[in-house]
């Protein structure tokens, strides 16, 4: 009788027994306790048999940004990892029937043999610029893996644009069409941990934000000797000017889309490659000078009203009546387009900021990333 009761109790317990599903399995890459982890692949946390509910990762004291995939089975850091840094990772996952699992681990990233940093960014942080303004990033050393660096350069503006390399130390961002007026632009250079070449890694990020100001576009017709300045589509100034005399290539103003690069009052201008007393030598102090190329071209003041509006007599610059040149000087922002027509000498794309001389297709050919439609 006792045996029958015991068997009955066991059968009842077996009928009520609940099978507990296995807990999710959480893994991380780099693996816990890695002593010299690679940085370029970032940090990945994966849950097998469940969904990640929480991932917290720290680089030293800094929270590591990242995101989950659609299924929440994987979390990946937003960017590469910081070299020579200890990382701490805590993750929780939930599986079937609410069964949870967690992992806690730490690892250290490699110490690079060589480092690379950003030497300069143009425009400056907080600057207000013209609608043609490029973003120019110059590095402290040569970049071998240009694609990796390009992927790390994030421009937030809502405007289509692309990078173009000029050598292995400088990359320039240009929009397909000129910036909309009054647009805020942010460059986030996530260079930390990017492998830029064998044994060489970026070790610092950089953020630069700037604002595009009013749209000021100037057109110069060297044949009619007139300059028209428009602001937001409305004519703000009409200026009689004199351009390069055109007797030599050097003294011929370049035609094309120039950008204002910098300005000074006054500027000392000395004829290049000539000694005092030689034909063509000059040494003059010029007021209200706004530079538009690297070949010595400025928009500046000159008291020669007899030529302005009538003849081209300069050494290549665009000169205007002093009061008109002063107005242009005071209103010019870096990156304002100055479009010159009517001469036989074309502005080279690498002469100053002649980047708008490239077609969009040619500009894209200077990128190391595949073209995305």
C-alpha positions, 0 to 999 in steps of 0.5 A: 500500500505504501509503495502504491502511494509513493508511486502515485506521489512521484507520478503527480510530481513528475506531471507538475515538473517544469522544464527550465529552458537554458539561459542565453549565452553572452559573448564579447569580442574582444574577449575578456582578459585580452591583454592587447586587443585590436581597436579597429573592429570595435567592441561587439557583444552577442547573446545566443538564445536570447535578447540583450536587455542591457550593455554598459561598456566603459573606456576608463571612466568614459561610457562607450557609445553603441547600438543594438541590431534589430533583433537585439541579439548583438550590440556593437560600439559606434566607433573604434576603440581607444588604444592603450585603454582598459575596457570594462563590459557588463551585459544582461540578456533575457531568454525564453520564459524570462531566464536571464544571464549576465556577463562581466569582463574587462580587456585592454587594447594594444599600444600602438607603435606610431600615432596619427592625429589631426593637425588642423581643421578649416574652418575653425570651430564656431566660425561663420563661413560662406556658402562655398566653404570646404572642410579641410582636414590636415593630418600630422603624418601620412595616411595609408588606409585612407578608406578607414580614415574617411569612414571615421569622418562624420559630417552632419549637415543634411547636405550631400557631400563627399571627401577628396584626397589631396596627397596622403596628409590632407582630405577635403570635404565639398558639398555637391551644390553649395551650402544652403544659407544659415545651415549648421554643420558639425564634423565629428572626426572619430579618429581614435583607434583607427588603424591608418597604416601598419602599426599606426593608429589614431589616438584623439577625436576632434569635433568642429562645428560651424555655421554657414552665413548669408549667401554672398556670391560675387561675379566678375566679368573681366570683359565689362570690368564689372563686379556684382555682389549678391546677398541672398539673391539680391544685388548688394553692390555693383563695383567697377573693377580692373583685372589682370592686364593679361600681358603674361600668364602671371599677369592674367586673372584666372577664370573660375569659381574662387573662394575668399580664403582670408583677408588683411588690411593692409597687405604688402605685395611684392612681385614674385621672382623679380629683384628690385630694378628689374622689369615688372618689379613692384613692392606695394602696400595694399588696403582692404585685401581679400585673398581668393587664390594661392597665386597672388590674386586678391580683391583689393582697393586701388585708387585708379578710377581711370581704369576701373570699369574701363580697362584691365591694368593690374598684375592679376588681382581684382581692384576696386575703388577704395570705398567699394573695396572696404565694403567688400572687405568688411562683408566677406566671410571665408568661403564666399564664392567669387566667380570670374569670367572672361580670361584665357587662364583657368583657375586650377582646382588646387590653386588655393580653394579652387575645389569648385573647378571639379565636376561632381564626378571628378570630385567623387573620384578622389574618395576612397569609399565606394560611391553611394546613390 
